[in-house]
């Protein structure tokens, strides 16, 4: 199984936001995420970058 983790890009660094992401749904300035265990989070911002080979999703806050 390939685990994909979501990170927040903040102050030039990446901080873990949610591990084992299964669903990503951008919607009007927010990003809805749900992981394999049913944990759900809504991030106010946007997707900065998705790195499939590195299994990373980078999220960025609204400015």
PQR file with spaces between the fields and no chain letter, atoms N, CA, C, O and H, PARSE charges and radii, in Angstrom:
ATOM       1  N    UNK     1       0.841   -1.173    0.000 -0.4000 1.5000
ATOM       2  CA   UNK     1       0.000    0.000    0.000 -0.0000 2.0000
ATOM       3  C    UNK     1       0.889    1.239    0.000  0.5500 1.7000
ATOM       4  O    UNK     1       1.882    1.292    0.726 -0.5500 1.4000
ATOM       5  N    UNK     2       0.543    2.218   -0.795 -0.4000 1.5000
ATOM       6  CA   UNK     2       1.275    3.475   -0.846 -0.0000 2.0000
ATOM       7  C    UNK     2       0.580    4.496    0.037  0.5500 1.7000
ATOM       8  O    UNK     2      -0.559    4.881   -0.228 -0.5500 1.4000
ATOM       9  H    UNK     2      -0.263    2.175   -1.384  0.4000 1.0000
ATOM      10  N    UNK     3       1.256    4.930    1.076 -0.4000 1.5000
ATOM      11  CA   UNK     3       0.683    5.924    1.969 -0.0000 2.0000
ATOM      12  C    UNK     3       1.032    7.320    1.475  0.5500 1.7000
ATOM      13  O    UNK     3       2.195    7.624    1.208 -0.5500 1.4000
ATOM      14  H    UNK     3       2.181    4.617    1.291  0.4000 1.0000
ATOM      15  N    UNK     4       0.028    8.153    1.359 -0.4000 1.5000
ATOM      16  CA   UNK     4       0.224    9.539    0.951 -0.0000 2.0000
ATOM      17  C    UNK     4      -0.121   10.415    2.146  0.5500 1.7000
ATOM      18  O    UNK     4      -1.184   10.269    2.749 -0.5500 1.4000
ATOM      19  H    UNK     4      -0.916    7.906    1.576  0.4000 1.0000
ATOM      20  N    UNK     5       0.782   11.322    2.481 -0.4000 1.5000
ATOM      21  CA   UNK     5       0.575   12.214    3.603 -0.0000 2.0000
ATOM      22  C    UNK     5       0.398   13.644    3.113  0.5500 1.7000
ATOM      23  O    UNK     5       0.980   14.043    2.104 -0.5500 1.4000
ATOM      24  H    UNK     5       1.646   11.440    1.991  0.4000 1.0000
ATOM      25  N    UNK     6      -0.408   14.409    3.835 -0.4000 1.5000
ATOM      26  CA   UNK     6      -0.626   15.821    3.518 -0.0000 2.0000
ATOM      27  C    UNK     6       0.177   16.663    4.503  0.5500 1.7000
ATOM      28  O    UNK     6       0.217   16.387    5.702 -0.5500 1.4000
ATOM      29  H    UNK     6      -0.880   14.086    4.654  0.4000 1.0000
ATOM      30  N    UNK     7       0.813   17.697    3.962 -0.4000 1.5000
ATOM      31  CA   UNK     7       1.632   18.608    4.747 -0.0000 2.0000
ATOM      32  C    UNK     7       1.172   20.036    4.513  0.5500 1.7000
ATOM      33  O    UNK     7       0.657   20.364    3.444 -0.5500 1.4000
ATOM      34  H    UNK     7       0.780   17.921    2.988  0.4000 1.0000
ATOM      35  N    UNK     8       1.360   20.884    5.520 -0.4000 1.5000
ATOM      36  CA   UNK     8       1.092   22.311    5.383 -0.0000 2.0000
ATOM      37  C    UNK     8       2.431   22.997    5.153  0.5500 1.7000
ATOM      38  O    UNK     8       3.387   22.776    5.896 -0.5500 1.4000
ATOM      39  H    UNK     8       1.778   20.617    6.388  0.4000 1.0000
ATOM      40  N    UNK     9       2.492   23.828    4.124 -0.4000 1.5000
ATOM      41  CA   UNK     9       3.686   24.628    3.861 -0.0000 2.0000
ATOM      42  C    UNK     9       3.539   25.922    4.646  0.5500 1.7000
ATOM      43  O    UNK     9       2.663   26.737    4.357 -0.5500 1.4000
ATOM      44  H    UNK     9       1.715   24.008    3.521  0.4000 1.0000
ATOM      45  N    UNK    10       4.402   26.106    5.642 -0.4000 1.5000
ATOM      46  CA   UNK    10       4.285   27.243    6.560 -0.0000 2.0000
ATOM      47  C    UNK    10       5.675   27.729    6.940  0.5500 1.7000
ATOM      48  O    UNK    10       6.511   26.942    7.383 -0.5500 1.4000
ATOM      49  H    UNK    10       5.113   25.444    5.877  0.4000 1.0000
ATOM      50  N    UNK    11       5.920   29.008    6.771 -0.4000 1.5000
ATOM      51  CA   UNK    11       7.209   29.610    7.132 -0.0000 2.0000
ATOM      52  C    UNK    11       8.382   28.893    6.469  0.5500 1.7000
ATOM      53  O    UNK    11       9.432   28.713    7.084 -0.5500 1.4000
ATOM      54  H    UNK    11       5.241   29.647    6.412  0.4000 1.0000
ATOM      55  N    UNK    12       8.202   28.487    5.225 -0.4000 1.5000
ATOM      56  CA   UNK    12       9.266   27.826    4.479 -0.0000 2.0000
ATOM      57  C    UNK    12       9.501   26.375    4.856  0.5500 1.7000
ATOM      58  O    UNK    12      10.446   25.753    4.371 -0.5500 1.4000
ATOM      59  H    UNK    12       7.348   28.633    4.725  0.4000 1.0000
ATOM      60  N    UNK    13       8.645   25.823    5.724 -0.4000 1.5000
ATOM      61  CA   UNK    13       8.797   24.436    6.161 -0.0000 2.0000
ATOM      62  C    UNK    13       7.499   23.667    5.922  0.5500 1.7000
ATOM      63  O    UNK    13       6.437   24.260    5.732 -0.5500 1.4000
ATOM      64  H    UNK    13       7.877   26.328    6.119  0.4000 1.0000
ATOM      65  N    UNK    14       7.600   22.362    5.935 -0.4000 1.5000
ATOM      66  CA   UNK    14       6.429   21.505    5.796 -0.0000 2.0000
ATOM      67  C    UNK    14       6.116   20.840    7.135  0.5500 1.7000
ATOM      68  O    UNK    14       6.995   20.256    7.768 -0.5500 1.4000
ATOM      69  H    UNK    14       8.463   21.881    6.089  0.4000 1.0000
ATOM      70  N    UNK    15       4.852   20.936    7.560 -0.4000 1.5000
ATOM      71  CA   UNK    15       4.395   20.298    8.792 -0.0000 2.0000
ATOM      72  C    UNK    15       3.327   19.273    8.435  0.5500 1.7000
ATOM      73  O    UNK    15       2.456   19.547    7.609 -0.5500 1.4000
ATOM      74  H    UNK    15       4.137   21.411    7.045  0.4000 1.0000
ATOM      75  N    UNK    16       3.387   18.107    9.044 -0.4000 1.5000
ATOM      76  CA   UNK    16       2.400   17.058    8.762 -0.0000 2.0000
ATOM      77  C    UNK    16       1.001   17.554    9.142  0.5500 1.7000
ATOM      78  O    UNK    16       0.814   18.175   10.189 -0.5500 1.4000
ATOM      79  H    UNK    16       4.094   17.884    9.714  0.4000 1.0000
ATOM      80  N    UNK    17       0.029   17.272    8.280 -0.4000 1.5000
ATOM      81  CA   UNK    17      -1.358   17.677    8.525 -0.0000 2.0000
ATOM      82  C    UNK    17      -2.262   16.457    8.685  0.5500 1.7000
ATOM      83  O    UNK    17      -3.068   16.387    9.613 -0.5500 1.4000
ATOM      84  H    UNK    17       0.181   16.767    7.430  0.4000 1.0000
ATOM      85  N    UNK    18      -2.118   15.491    7.761 -0.4000 1.5000
ATOM      86  CA   UNK    18      -2.926   14.278    7.827 -0.0000 2.0000
ATOM      87  C    UNK    18      -2.175   13.145    7.137  0.5500 1.7000
ATOM      88  O    UNK    18      -1.667   13.305    6.027 -0.5500 1.4000
ATOM      89  H    UNK    18      -1.464   15.549    7.008  0.4000 1.0000
ATOM      90  N    UNK    19      -2.113   12.008    7.806 -0.4000 1.5000
ATOM      91  CA   UNK    19      -1.430   10.842    7.246 -0.0000 2.0000
ATOM      92  C    UNK    19      -2.427    9.910    6.562  0.5500 1.7000
ATOM      93  O    UNK    19      -3.623    9.936    6.854 -0.5500 1.4000
ATOM      94  H    UNK    19      -2.526   11.878    8.707  0.4000 1.0000
ATOM      95  N    UNK    20      -1.921    9.094    5.655 -0.4000 1.5000
ATOM      96  CA   UNK    20      -2.704    8.064    4.959 -0.0000 2.0000
ATOM      97  C    UNK    20      -3.930    8.638    4.252  0.5500 1.7000
ATOM      98  O    UNK    20      -5.035    8.114    4.389 -0.5500 1.4000
ATOM      99  H    UNK    20      -0.950    9.073    5.417  0.4000 1.0000
ATOM     100  N    UNK    21      -3.728    9.706    3.503 -0.4000 1.5000
ATOM     101  CA   UNK    21      -4.827   10.377    2.806 -0.0000 2.0000
ATOM     102  C    UNK    21      -5.383    9.478    1.705  0.5500 1.7000
ATOM     103  O    UNK    21      -4.639    8.890    0.920 -0.5500 1.4000
ATOM     104  H    UNK    21      -2.830   10.132    3.392  0.4000 1.0000
ATOM     105  N    UNK    22      -6.700    9.390    1.672 -0.4000 1.5000
ATOM     106  CA   UNK    22      -7.405    8.590    0.672 -0.0000 2.0000
ATOM     107  C    UNK    22      -8.190    9.478   -0.286  0.5500 1.7000
ATOM     108  O    UNK    22      -8.218    9.215   -1.488 -0.5500 1.4000
ATOM     109  H    UNK    22      -7.304    9.867    2.310  0.4000 1.0000
ATOM     110  N    UNK    23      -8.829   10.529    0.235 -0.4000 1.5000
ATOM     111  CA   UNK    23      -9.666   11.414   -0.578 -0.0000 2.0000
ATOM     112  C    UNK    23      -9.198   12.849   -0.411  0.5500 1.7000
ATOM     113  O    UNK    23      -8.960   13.309    0.706 -0.5500 1.4000
ATOM     114  H    UNK    23      -8.806   10.742    1.211  0.4000 1.0000
ATOM     115  N    UNK    24      -9.067   13.561   -1.545 -0.4000 1.5000
ATOM     116  CA   UNK    24      -8.773   14.991   -1.556 -0.0000 2.0000
ATOM     117  C    UNK    24      -9.825   15.644   -2.443  0.5500 1.7000
ATOM     118  O    UNK    24     -10.017   15.244   -3.591 -0.5500 1.4000
ATOM     119  H    UNK    24      -9.260   13.187   -2.452  0.4000 1.0000
ATOM     120  N    UNK    25     -10.503   16.647   -1.903 -0.4000 1.5000
ATOM     121  CA   UNK    25     -11.527   17.330   -2.689 -0.0000 2.0000
ATOM     122  C    UNK    25     -11.428   18.835   -2.469  0.5500 1.7000
ATOM     123  O    UNK    25     -11.848   19.326   -1.421 -0.5500 1.4000
ATOM     124  H    UNK    25     -10.348   16.971   -0.970  0.4000 1.0000
ATOM     125  N    UNK    26     -10.872   19.594   -3.450 -0.4000 1.5000
ATOM     126  CA   UNK    26     -10.842   21.050   -3.317 -0.0000 2.0000
ATOM     127  C    UNK    26     -12.245   21.621   -3.556  0.5500 1.7000
ATOM     128  O    UNK    26     -12.974   21.157   -4.432 -0.5500 1.4000
ATOM     129  H    UNK    26     -10.531   19.196   -4.301  0.4000 1.0000
ATOM     130  N    UNK    27     -12.611   22.636   -2.763 -0.4000 1.5000
ATOM     131  CA   UNK    27     -13.946   23.220   -2.904 -0.0000 2.0000
ATOM     132  C    UNK    27     -13.955   24.658   -2.386  0.5500 1.7000
ATOM     133  O    UNK    27     -13.922   24.879   -1.175 -0.5500 1.4000
ATOM     134  H    UNK    27     -12.019   23.014   -2.051  0.4000 1.0000
ATOM     135  N    UNK    28     -13.999   25.617   -3.273 -0.4000 1.5000
ATOM     136  CA   UNK    28     -14.161   27.036   -2.965 -0.0000 2.0000
ATOM     137  C    UNK    28     -13.223   27.534   -1.870  0.5500 1.7000
ATOM     138  O    UNK    28     -13.676   28.037   -0.842 -0.5500 1.4000
ATOM     139  H    UNK    28     -14.026   25.438   -4.257  0.4000 1.0000
ATOM     140  N    UNK    29     -11.934   27.396   -2.085 -0.4000 1.5000
ATOM     141  CA   UNK    29     -10.946   27.913   -1.151 -0.0000 2.0000
ATOM     142  C    UNK    29     -10.656   27.020    0.032  0.5500 1.7000
ATOM     143  O    UNK    29      -9.947   27.420    0.956 -0.5500 1.4000
ATOM     144  H    UNK    29     -11.565   26.987   -2.920  0.4000 1.0000
ATOM     145  N    UNK    30     -11.194   25.817    0.016 -0.4000 1.5000
ATOM     146  CA   UNK    30     -10.936   24.842    1.075 -0.0000 2.0000
ATOM     147  C    UNK    30     -10.559   23.514    0.430  0.5500 1.7000
ATOM     148  O    UNK    30     -10.876   23.254   -0.731 -0.5500 1.4000
ATOM     149  H    UNK    30     -11.769   25.492   -0.735  0.4000 1.0000
ATOM     150  N    UNK    31      -9.881   22.688    1.204 -0.4000 1.5000
ATOM     151  CA   UNK    31      -9.524   21.354    0.729 -0.0000 2.0000
ATOM     152  C    UNK    31     -10.034   20.353    1.755  0.5500 1.7000
ATOM     153  O    UNK    31      -9.631   20.382    2.918 -0.5500 1.4000
ATOM     154  H    UNK    31      -9.623   22.899    2.147  0.4000 1.0000
ATOM     155  N    UNK    32     -10.921   19.469    1.319 -0.4000 1.5000
ATOM     156  CA   UNK    32     -11.484   18.412    2.161 -0.0000 2.0000
ATOM     157  C    UNK    32     -10.582   17.189    2.026  0.5500 1.7000
ATOM     158  O    UNK    32     -10.278   16.756    0.914 -0.5500 1.4000
ATOM     159  H    UNK    32     -11.248   19.445    0.374  0.4000 1.0000
ATOM     160  N    UNK    33     -10.155   16.635    3.158 -0.4000 1.5000
ATOM     161  CA   UNK    33      -9.312   15.442    3.154 -0.0000 2.0000
ATOM     162  C    UNK    33      -9.905   14.379    4.068  0.5500 1.7000
ATOM     163  O    UNK    33     -10.462   14.689    5.121 -0.5500 1.4000
ATOM     164  H    UNK    33     -10.402   16.987    4.061  0.4000 1.0000
ATOM     165  N    UNK    34      -9.783   13.147    3.662 -0.4000 1.5000
ATOM     166  CA   UNK    34     -10.220   12.017    4.476 -0.0000 2.0000
ATOM     167  C    UNK    34      -9.154   10.935    4.343  0.5500 1.7000
ATOM     168  O    UNK    34      -8.660   10.673    3.247 -0.5500 1.4000
ATOM     169  H    UNK    34      -9.331   12.894    2.807  0.4000 1.0000
ATOM     170  N    UNK    35      -8.801   10.306    5.471 -0.4000 1.5000
ATOM     171  CA   UNK    35      -7.776    9.270    5.390 -0.0000 2.0000
ATOM     172  C    UNK    35      -8.383    7.874    5.416  0.5500 1.7000
ATOM     173  O    UNK    35      -9.602    7.718    5.496 -0.5500 1.4000
ATOM     174  H    UNK    35      -9.203   10.520    6.361  0.4000 1.0000
ATOM     175  N    UNK    36      -7.533    6.872    5.348 -0.4000 1.5000
ATOM     176  CA   UNK    36      -7.971    5.476    5.277 -0.0000 2.0000
ATOM     177  C    UNK    36      -8.736    5.020    6.516  0.5500 1.7000
ATOM     178  O    UNK    36      -9.469    4.032    6.468 -0.5500 1.4000
ATOM     179  H    UNK    36      -6.543    6.999    5.283  0.4000 1.0000
ATOM     180  N    UNK    37      -8.566    5.741    7.625 -0.4000 1.5000
ATOM     181  CA   UNK    37      -9.190    5.360    8.891 -0.0000 2.0000
ATOM     182  C    UNK    37     -10.459    6.156    9.180  0.5500 1.7000
ATOM     183  O    UNK    37     -11.037    6.032   10.259 -0.5500 1.4000
ATOM     184  H    UNK    37      -7.971    6.543    7.664  0.4000 1.0000
ATOM     185  N    UNK    38     -10.895    6.976    8.216 -0.4000 1.5000
ATOM     186  CA   UNK    38     -12.127    7.735    8.377 -0.0000 2.0000
ATOM     187  C    UNK    38     -11.950    9.109    9.001  0.5500 1.7000
ATOM     188  O    UNK    38     -12.922    9.853    9.129 -0.5500 1.4000
ATOM     189  H    UNK    38     -10.425    7.076    7.339  0.4000 1.0000
ATOM     190  N    UNK    39     -10.728    9.461    9.392 -0.4000 1.5000
ATOM     191  CA   UNK    39     -10.489   10.798    9.951 -0.0000 2.0000
ATOM     192  C    UNK    39     -10.635   11.833    8.832  0.5500 1.7000
ATOM     193  O    UNK    39     -10.098   11.661    7.738 -0.5500 1.4000
ATOM     194  H    UNK    39      -9.939    8.857    9.288  0.4000 1.0000
ATOM     195  N    UNK    40     -11.367   12.905    9.125 -0.4000 1.5000
ATOM     196  CA   UNK    40     -11.640   13.937    8.125 -0.0000 2.0000
ATOM     197  C    UNK    40     -11.139   15.288    8.618  0.5500 1.7000
ATOM     198  O    UNK    40     -11.240   15.606    9.803 -0.5500 1.4000
ATOM     199  H    UNK    40     -11.803   13.045   10.014  0.4000 1.0000
ATOM     200  N    UNK    41     -10.601   16.074    7.698 -0.4000 1.5000
ATOM     201  CA   UNK    41     -10.166   17.432    8.006 -0.0000 2.0000
ATOM     202  C    UNK    41     -10.528   18.328    6.836  0.5500 1.7000
ATOM     203  O    UNK    41     -10.571   17.889    5.687 -0.5500 1.4000
ATOM     204  H    UNK    41     -10.520   15.816    6.735  0.4000 1.0000
ATOM     205  N    UNK    42     -10.791   19.604    7.149 -0.4000 1.5000
ATOM     206  CA   UNK    42     -11.032   20.610    6.120 -0.0000 2.0000
ATOM     207  C    UNK    42      -9.978   21.689    6.309  0.5500 1.7000
ATOM     208  O    UNK    42      -9.910   22.324    7.362 -0.5500 1.4000
ATOM     209  H    UNK    42     -10.756   19.961    8.082  0.4000 1.0000
ATOM     210  N    UNK    43      -9.162   21.895    5.291 -0.4000 1.5000
ATOM     211  CA   UNK    43      -8.071   22.858    5.325 -0.0000 2.0000
ATOM     212  C    UNK    43      -8.480   24.105    4.565  0.5500 1.7000
ATOM     213  O    UNK    43      -8.917   24.018    3.417 -0.5500 1.4000
ATOM     214  H    UNK    43      -9.218   21.379    4.435  0.4000 1.0000
ATOM     215  N    UNK    44      -8.343   25.263    5.191 -0.4000 1.5000
ATOM     216  CA   UNK    44      -8.674   26.522    4.519 -0.0000 2.0000
ATOM     217  C    UNK    44      -7.437   27.010    3.774  0.5500 1.7000
ATOM     218  O    UNK    44      -6.528   27.593    4.365 -0.5500 1.4000
ATOM     219  H    UNK    44      -7.987   25.334    6.123  0.4000 1.0000
ATOM     220  N    UNK    45      -7.420   26.765    2.492 -0.4000 1.5000
ATOM     221  CA   UNK    45      -6.289   27.113    1.647 -0.0000 2.0000
ATOM     222  C    UNK    45      -6.392   26.344    0.338  0.5500 1.7000
ATOM     223  O    UNK    45      -7.486   26.039   -0.138 -0.5500 1.4000
ATOM     224  H    UNK    45      -8.158   26.292    2.012  0.4000 1.0000
ATOM     225  N    UNK    46      -5.243   26.039   -0.227 -0.4000 1.5000
ATOM     226  CA   UNK    46      -5.245   25.371   -1.524 -0.0000 2.0000
ATOM     227  C    UNK    46      -4.139   24.328   -1.592  0.5500 1.7000
ATOM     228  O    UNK    46      -3.271   24.255   -0.723 -0.5500 1.4000
ATOM     229  H    UNK    46      -4.355   26.287    0.160  0.4000 1.0000
ATOM     230  N    UNK    47      -4.192   23.532   -2.636 -0.4000 1.5000
ATOM     231  CA   UNK    47      -3.150   22.551   -2.899 -0.0000 2.0000
ATOM     232  C    UNK    47      -2.010   23.277   -3.591  0.5500 1.7000
ATOM     233  O    UNK    47      -2.196   23.849   -4.665 -0.5500 1.4000
ATOM     234  H    UNK    47      -4.897   23.591   -3.343  0.4000 1.0000
ATOM     235  N    UNK    48      -0.842   23.257   -2.986 -0.4000 1.5000
ATOM     236  CA   UNK    48       0.333   23.907   -3.566 -0.0000 2.0000
ATOM     237  C    UNK    48       1.004   22.979   -4.560  0.5500 1.7000
ATOM     238  O    UNK    48       1.432   23.395   -5.636 -0.5500 1.4000
ATOM     239  H    UNK    48      -0.692   22.793   -2.114  0.4000 1.0000
ATOM     240  N    UNK    49       1.088   21.696   -4.171 -0.4000 1.5000
ATOM     241  CA   UNK    49       1.824   20.748   -4.995 -0.0000 2.0000
ATOM     242  C    UNK    49       1.448   19.326   -4.591  0.5500 1.7000
ATOM     243  O    UNK    49       1.180   19.055   -3.421 -0.5500 1.4000
ATOM     244  H    UNK    49       0.740   21.358   -3.297  0.4000 1.0000
ATOM     245  N    UNK    50       1.432   18.425   -5.568 -0.4000 1.5000
ATOM     246  CA   UNK    50       1.237   17.001   -5.304 -0.0000 2.0000
ATOM     247  C    UNK    50       2.449   16.276   -5.888  0.5500 1.7000
ATOM     248  O    UNK    50       2.745   16.395   -7.077 -0.5500 1.4000
ATOM     249  H    UNK    50       1.650   18.645   -6.519  0.4000 1.0000
ATOM     250  N    UNK    51       3.135   15.532   -5.043 -0.4000 1.5000
ATOM     251  CA   UNK    51       4.333   14.800   -5.450 -0.0000 2.0000
ATOM     252  C    UNK    51       4.021   13.304   -5.348  0.5500 1.7000
ATOM     253  O    UNK    51       4.186   12.709   -4.284 -0.5500 1.4000
ATOM     254  H    UNK    51       2.894   15.435   -4.077  0.4000 1.0000
ATOM     255  N    UNK    52       3.585   12.716   -6.416 -0.4000 1.5000
ATOM     256  CA   UNK    52       3.121   11.332   -6.393 -0.0000 2.0000
ATOM     257  C    UNK    52       4.229   10.332   -6.066  0.5500 1.7000
ATOM     258  O    UNK    52       4.010    9.401   -5.291 -0.5500 1.4000
ATOM     259  H    UNK    52       3.451   13.200   -7.281  0.4000 1.0000
ATOM     260  N    UNK    53       5.395   10.511   -6.638 -0.4000 1.5000
ATOM     261  CA   UNK    53       6.481    9.563   -6.377 -0.0000 2.0000
ATOM     262  C    UNK    53       6.996    9.671   -4.948  0.5500 1.7000
ATOM     263  O    UNK    53       7.539    8.705   -4.411 -0.5500 1.4000
ATOM     264  H    UNK    53       5.573   11.268   -7.268  0.4000 1.0000
ATOM     265  N    UNK    54       6.831   10.836   -4.327 -0.4000 1.5000
ATOM     266  CA   UNK    54       7.269   11.023   -2.940 -0.0000 2.0000
ATOM     267  C    UNK    54       6.122   10.837   -1.951  0.5500 1.7000
ATOM     268  O    UNK    54       6.322   10.934   -0.740 -0.5500 1.4000
ATOM     269  H    UNK    54       6.390   11.621   -4.763  0.4000 1.0000
ATOM     270  N    UNK    55       4.917   10.568   -2.468 -0.4000 1.5000
ATOM     271  CA   UNK    55       3.735   10.310   -1.642 -0.0000 2.0000
ATOM     272  C    UNK    55       3.405   11.499   -0.733  0.5500 1.7000
ATOM     273  O    UNK    55       3.127   11.326    0.454 -0.5500 1.4000
ATOM     274  H    UNK    55       4.755   10.489   -3.452  0.4000 1.0000
ATOM     275  N    UNK    56       3.441   12.706   -1.304 -0.4000 1.5000
ATOM     276  CA   UNK    56       3.221   13.909   -0.523 -0.0000 2.0000
ATOM     277  C    UNK    56       2.232   14.842   -1.213  0.5500 1.7000
ATOM     278  O    UNK    56       2.236   14.987   -2.436 -0.5500 1.4000
ATOM     279  H    UNK    56       3.668   12.847   -2.268  0.4000 1.0000
ATOM     280  N    UNK    57       1.385   15.470   -0.402 -0.4000 1.5000
ATOM     281  CA   UNK    57       0.493   16.535   -0.849 -0.0000 2.0000
ATOM     282  C    UNK    57       0.871   17.744   -0.014  0.5500 1.7000
ATOM     283  O    UNK    57       0.885   17.672    1.215 -0.5500 1.4000
ATOM     284  H    UNK    57       1.381   15.353    0.591  0.4000 1.0000
ATOM     285  N    UNK    58       1.177   18.850   -0.669 -0.4000 1.5000
ATOM     286  CA   UNK    58       1.567   20.062    0.037 -0.0000 2.0000
ATOM     287  C    UNK    58       0.403   21.059   -0.054  0.5500 1.7000
ATOM     288  O    UNK    58      -0.050   21.412   -1.143 -0.5500 1.4000
ATOM     289  H    UNK    58       1.166   18.909   -1.668  0.4000 1.0000
ATOM     290  N    UNK    59      -0.061   21.497    1.112 -0.4000 1.5000
ATOM     291  CA   UNK    59      -1.165   22.456    1.203 -0.0000 2.0000
ATOM     292  C    UNK    59      -0.610   23.810    1.624  0.5500 1.7000
ATOM     293  O    UNK    59       0.386   23.892    2.343 -0.5500 1.4000
ATOM     294  H    UNK    59       0.308   21.211    1.996  0.4000 1.0000
ATOM     295  N    UNK    60      -1.272   24.875    1.163 -0.4000 1.5000
ATOM     296  CA   UNK    60      -0.819   26.225    1.480 -0.0000 2.0000
ATOM     297  C    UNK    60      -1.986   27.053    1.965  0.5500 1.7000
ATOM     298  O    UNK    60      -3.050   27.055    1.345 -0.5500 1.4000
ATOM     299  H    UNK    60      -2.081   24.808    0.579  0.4000 1.0000
ATOM     300  N    UNK    61      -1.797   27.766    3.080 -0.4000 1.5000
ATOM     301  CA   UNK    61      -2.860   28.615    3.650 -0.0000 2.0000
ATOM     302  C    UNK    61      -3.184   29.772    2.728  0.5500 1.7000
ATOM     303  O    UNK    61      -2.354   30.199    1.926 -0.5500 1.4000
ATOM     304  H    UNK    61      -0.933   27.765    3.583  0.4000 1.0000
ATOM     305  N    UNK    62      -4.414   30.278    2.855 -0.4000 1.5000
ATOM     306  CA   UNK    62      -4.810   31.478    2.134 -0.0000 2.0000
ATOM     307  C    UNK    62      -3.980   32.648    2.636  0.5500 1.7000
ATOM     308  O    UNK    62      -3.629   32.721    3.814 -0.5500 1.4000
ATOM     309  H    UNK    62      -5.088   29.931    3.507  0.4000 1.0000
ATOM     310  N    UNK    63      -3.676   33.554    1.729 -0.4000 1.5000
ATOM     311  CA   UNK    63      -2.934   34.750    2.161 -0.0000 2.0000
ATOM     312  C    UNK    63      -3.777   35.987    1.999  0.5500 1.7000
ATOM     313  O    UNK    63      -3.324   37.088    2.310 -0.5500 1.4000
ATOM     314  H    UNK    63      -3.961   33.494    0.772  0.4000 1.0000
